């Protein structure tokens, strides 16, 4: 506990610097893969604190990897900093999902631990991951082996509850296009091949499919192009769908069924159909009891109570799920306790993600993540217990 007391003391001394990260990113919102100001600011702070920084990481201009320390174990903290589009009167980007807070919490934890390198063996890794809200910058990182040498990953998110048993849905994002033949809808309808009919039939088919899917699965979409004029048989239409499920194996099967429905709609209408993924696929989150118990203990030690430790049904998707498939990962939600009823992505949430209440939870979150990491860094048996549980869940010998 003495080491944790030292960690808490260091965090207290660095409060203003940690809050400064949240404040700067909040006041300079940028969309995914355009987070140039956020990345420049974070890299400047990291280099000032003697981190070794690799810029343009994995070929992404707004990604980076920073390290301090030497050898194993390697504990990684993942930052997000992309904003959401369309908030306020002018419908500008805004941090209604609190990614300013995420960046500050993981940066703060990495920074505090970097001041304690004489207390443990190992490397502190801080990775900037762009575009979580859209294409998911962690996906190409996973594909390139970013986490192959990492032992444990931590990330924390503001939410409406304290939750150590978060669930995320695996997701595929599919764009469907249908090509037909245009003709005058009144004068020569017999000459047309209606691409909009194909999408309508596809929607009907998906509606029927929904009767026979598991309760955790979701299929939802929009028509992005339905034709150009009502007096012309549409010769081109396009729709985009999100297909989600609790696990990747089931989702692969469900996505195949949706594609087959599109093929059937194409055959019924005589149109040509093509499809492609318009965003990276996300996998479901792998939860580990050993990491959850560790995080719960450390949350309680910093005064965060009423912790949900039994996972409820997942509703959203995130690229942190892909990371958890290749490396033991602790993803935690911390409650922003406010009187107004609002949630992440609500416009009202913008009032709170950089507030005094958010800062209070920011510092408690840094101490809880830091305390959890410190226990792993100083206890080889605990590290091996976590890794063993992950290997067993993944059926890796």
WOJOUR-V89266 format. One record per pair of residues at least 24 apart in sequence whose C-alpha atoms are under 6 Angstrom apart, sorted by the first residue. I is the first residue (numbers start at 0). J is the second residue. Records with the same first field share a line. If there is no record, write none. Layout:
I: J + J
This chain:
3: 370
10: 111
17: 103 + 107
20: 103
21: 99 + 100 + 103
24: 99
25: 99
28: 82 + 92 + 93
29: 81 + 82
30: 81 + 82
31: 81 + 129 + 130
32: 61 + 129 + 130
34: 61
62: 127 + 128 + 129
63: 126 + 127
64: 125 + 126
65: 124 + 125
66: 123 + 124
67: 122 + 123
68: 122
69: 121 + 122
70: 121 + 122
71: 121
72: 121
73: 121 + 122 + 123 + 149 + 150
74: 123 + 124 + 150 + 151
75: 124 + 125 + 152
76: 105 + 125 + 152 + 153
77: 126 + 154
78: 102 + 105 + 127 + 128
79: 128
81: 130
95: 343 + 344 + 348 + 349
96: 343 + 344
97: 352
101: 156
104: 361 + 365
108: 365 + 369
134: 278 + 279
135: 318
137: 318
151: 327 + 328
152: 328
153: 328 + 329
154: 330
155: 330 + 331 + 332
156: 332
157: 332 + 333 + 334
158: 332 + 333 + 334
159: 334 + 335
160: 334
161: 306 + 307 + 332 + 333 + 334
162: 306 + 307 + 331 + 332
163: 291 + 308 + 331
164: 308 + 309 + 310
165: 310
166: 313
167: 283 + 284 + 313 + 315 + 316
168: 243 + 244 + 245 + 283 + 313 + 315 + 316
169: 243 + 244 + 246 + 247 + 281 + 282 + 283
170: 242 + 243 + 280 + 281
171: 241 + 242 + 280
172: 240 + 241 + 276 + 277 + 278
173: 239 + 240 + 275 + 276 + 277
174: 238 + 239 + 274 + 275 + 276
175: 237 + 238 + 273 + 274
176: 236 + 237 + 272 + 273
177: 235 + 236 + 271 + 272
178: 234 + 235 + 270 + 271
179: 234 + 270
180: 234
181: 232 + 233 + 234
182: 231 + 232
183: 231
184: 230 + 231 + 232
191: 232
193: 232 + 233
194: 233 + 234 + 235 + 236
195: 225 + 236
197: 264 + 265 + 268
200: 264
201: 260 + 261 + 264
215: 244
216: 243 + 244
217: 242 + 243
218: 242
246: 283
247: 282
281: 318 + 321
282: 320 + 321
283: 320
284: 320 + 323
285: 323
289: 385
294: 371
297: 367
298: 367
301: 363
